[in-house]
Amino acid sequence: MKIRLMRLLPALLITALFGMGATPAHAEKIRIVATLTDLADFARAVGGDLVEVKSLATGVEDTHGVPMKPSFVPVMNRADLLILVGFDCEHAFLPALLEASKNPRIQNNRPGYVDCSKGIIPRDVPKSTDHSEGDVHPYGNPHYILDPVLAKTAIGNIYNAMVAFSPQHKAEFTRNRDAYLAKLNAKISEWEKAVKPIRGTKFVSYHEHWPYFAARFGLNYVGTIELKPGVDPSPRHIQALVTEMKAEHVPVVVREPQFPEKAPKRIAEQAGAVMVTLPIMPGGVPNTETYIKMMDYIVRTMVAAVPAKK
């Protein structure tokens, strides 16, 4: 699998700009573009009826390589706010779209560029950014939103951006944010209680999506099926992983729906583990269209996959 790195601006994105007329800076509703579906869900929760939100991803894509469509360009051209994960998560598609958008409001270091990683301390910051090591994230692992406590920081950044853009609606944004956080906090308590019986459980996954999740819920994240980030496993790596899983008694293999089932299924069978498919964004599997529904699904599925202790 080749390293996902976007170097050229596709001609189809340039042509998408033709025929686009000037658009007003402020629409009746705040026009928001989110890179991923979890961020879009947060924006809708905070913004309520005052916002119009478009997610570039649908939930089934690789977060690092959402396929670019010409239709994204006019949407981004009209956007008041762009909400992104940060930590270079969207490196393979967002820079080209920003350039094609010709929208000064949402460029990097402008008020409309909402980096939700602000205030997050990243995990796994690499010592080297040599791309021979795979699709390296130079600023650290960007999958912090799978920790629901850190997701609250992302929500705070979205709230701050909305208030800055439309201060006259601060009271409504505050009510919406507080109501959502109250619901999320209650769910976090529920999830922590549900996971408590399986704390310490070891698991592997296809891609390194789960360090923040594992740390939050006291699980033991052993490693990845990928040989390196963005690089498919070799037969030797698969065999070594199976041997390690047997020795360490690893009972769960997580397969994200963005990746093929064949290797995770074979590894689980050979290691005597259970394979589960877990979404990394809302919409990744059926009935996970919101962040809370997604986390419910992840926790419920993970708990059910771990054999009961005798």
Buried (B, 14 or more C-beta within 10 A) or exposed (E): EEBBEBEEBEEEBEEBBEEEEEEEEEEEBBBBBBBBBBBBBBBBBBBBEBBBBBBBBEBBBBBBBBEBEBEBBBBBBBBBBBBBBBBBBBBBBBBBBBEBBEBEBBBEEEEBBBBBBEEBEBBEEBEEEEEEBBBBBEBBBBBBBBBBBBBBBBBBBBBBBBBEBBEEBEEBBBEBBEEBBEEBEEBBEEBBEBBEEBEEBBBBBBBBBBBBBBBBBEBEBBBBBBBBBBBBBEEEBBEEBBEBBEEBEBBBBBBBBBBEEEBBEBBBEBBEBBBBBBBBBBBBBEEBEBBBBBBBBBBEBBBEBBEEEE
